[in-house]
Amino acid sequence: MVVLMAMSGMAADMPKQGFGIQIGWAQPILRVNDNTHRDTLNHVEKLNGFKVGVVYDGSFIAGFGTSIGLNYTFGAKNGGWKSENPNYNVYPKSRRFITYQELELFVDWQYKFEIAKETYLMLYTGPTIQCGLTFTMRQDLQDENVATGEITTTYGVKNSAYKTDVNDEALKRFNVTWGVGAGFQYKRYFLRGGYDFGLINPYKNVDFVNGNHTRGRLDQWNIKIGMYLFYSE
């Protein structure tokens, strides 16, 4: 009984619900094995960008509650020239420009506790369903003839990872992650940050030439700031 009364008292002091907006930094991380290291996700593409969205917070009892919302996330990468394996008397290079857009629906379970008047710390964890809108790769190709020194460059070869026929770059639009993070809130303003672990293989069921499946994971770092537009005690 004493414990229930104490929890009820804590719940009475805890903000009950809030609806707000958030914006922040995002780093989608695409991990994949390759044909020479099939047992590890050794190839990594890190994109940097931003996310913006809406969020609803609800506290039920003693600071335990949920955080539900919808985000739009954009990421991009501008890669430098990368040397490929020489083929006969030609020395090829390539560089890629990647852009990525997605919508994500997240449902987090959180624990929020007051450390000072109207000041809270929070811990949260939960799943996110991601729906890819675009994943475009523009590739520049350059061939250098070792014998003559002649360089031939082709710019702007573009394809979509959702439509491409290239085995190790064919992606599914839907991905599921599980996130963990922490945050800080002062009155109507909050700061949250965490990491989302990809739970499914985002690559389509395709094989390398030797019959091994492409495996990968789509993770994400993120830091968000925001404010509650509507807030009730």
C-alpha positions, 0 to 999 in steps of 0.5 A: 500500500505504501509503495502504491501511494508513493507511486501515485504521488510520483505520477501526480507530479509527472507531466501526463502527455505532450505533443510536439515537434523535433529536429536533429542530426541523423547518421544512417549506417548501411552495413553489408558483407562482400564476396571476400568477407562473407561472414562479417558485415565489413563494408560500411557506408555512413551517411550524414543528414537530418531528421524532422518529425512529430512526437507524442509523449504519454506518462502512465504511472510513476514516470513509465510511459510511451513516446510515439511519432513519425519522422522524415529522415534524409542522409547523403554521402559524397565519396572520393575516388576509389581505385578498383582492381586493375583490368589488363592495361586499364586502371579503373576508379570510381566515386559515388554520391548517395542520397537517402530519404525515408519515413519512420514510425517509432514506438518507444517505451520510456522511463522519465524521472524528475531531477529538479523542478520541471527538469527530467531525465529519460531512458527509452527503447523500442522499435521503429518501422522505416519506409524508404522513399529514395536511395539513389547512387550517382556514380562517376567512372574513370579509366586510366590507360596504363600504357598511354596515360589516357584518362576517360571519365564518365559522369553521373551514372545514376541508379536506384538501390530499390530498382537496381539489378546490381546484386549487392545494392538491391534494397528492400524499402521496409526495414525494422530497427530497435533503438535505445537512448537517453534524453533530457527535458526542461519544461517544454524543451527536450533533447534525445539521442540514441542508436537504432540497430537494424533487425532484418536484412534490408537486402533483397534475396540475391546471391553472389556469383558463388551462391552466397546470400548478401547480408546486411543491416541498416542502423542509425545514430540520431540526436534530436531537439524539440519542444512540446506545443501542447502539454498537460500536467 
